[in-house]
Amino acid sequence: MHLKSLKVFCDVVGRRSFSRAANENGISQSGASQIVNALEEHLGVKLIDRTKRPFVLTPEGEVYYEGCRKLVQRYFALEEEVRTLHEEVAGRVSVASIYSIGLSHMNRFVQRFLRDYPKANVHVQYQHPRRVYELVETDQVDLGLVSYPRSSRAIKASVWREEPMVVVCAPSNRLAQRDRVSLPELHGLDMIGFDADLEIRNEIDRALAARGIELRVSMEFDNIETIKRAVEIDAGISILPEPTVDKEISAGALVARPLAGIDLKRPIGIIQRRGKELGKTARRFMQLLLKQSLSKADAASLDVATQDQFEEEPSVAEDDAARASLRQAQSSLTEDSPDALTRVPPAAAPVHVAS
């Protein structure tokens, strides 16, 4: 059986779609269906139960998929290794990142990587945390970047970095005059927070409640960009990872102050599917992430001319969209809107924060 057929079958399962797998392999949807039919005829068993919507793998299909997935991955990794044995790194690596890591870090790391390996191809997309895990589990990307990383039967997580959390406010806010902000000074303030289903929100709530601090959550958003726009107009303060506000601080749009009496950090990790055979390019990119600690000096030394050499699919709102989301949230608030008090059970130290 041709390796191409095995790859098409794996793509059908991994992308949960005959049409998406067909597009991935440059064939028609009927062609992808015929390939799967031919595999089933060859094996004498049904691999996919098409009577259900969406389709599901049969027990035989599950066993066959796991074996074929590993076989296809190892073959293409070997092929890339042999082709580039005496050449430059010239393969492709695909990465899915949560919004805040992607916007604050990935552009700089990709530039550094392409400076070292100009023939490489880096594909980056920004997604919700749950979607990042899904893309890694289904082999649609090589690596994922998430906060508060967790390993599972299907996912292997590696610690990458920890980011300090800081109080962020508008320059006109009274907290901007402080060198450091104590916990009692936060009590009762209006908070621009993350959506309640995000891990970073839960961790901040637990950390503050453990010390008896209550904040009024006046607005909630699912991404840091919109939160920053709300803080810029002094709609409230927020607690954010320090690297995510570097640009606004430099521009004078926001002020960041360290928290006194608590050490809040957001852990960042790299996730990959267990048993996945990474190609040479993906391995080199992961090595760069693990070895490099991004600093302002790093950012200044990067060659911005390489920026147009990589593909990027940002799905987070840009400034205009963020402001539109903010205006919509503001218009929904009235004097009759109840205050949202954050009060949750205490959590044990040390404190790590993640989204």
PyMOL commands that set and color helices and strands:
alter all, ss='L'
color gray80, all
select helices_A, chain A and resi 3-15+18-25+29-43+59-83+99-116+129-137+174-177+183-186+199-209+224-232+242-251+280-291+296-301+304-309+319-331
alter helices_A, ss='H'
color red, helices_A
select strands_A, chain A and resi 48-49+56-57+92-98+121-127+143-147+155-169+181-182+190-194+216-221+238-241+255-260+264-273+311-313+351-352
alter strands_A, ss='S'
color yellow, strands_A
deselect
rebuild
show_as cartoon
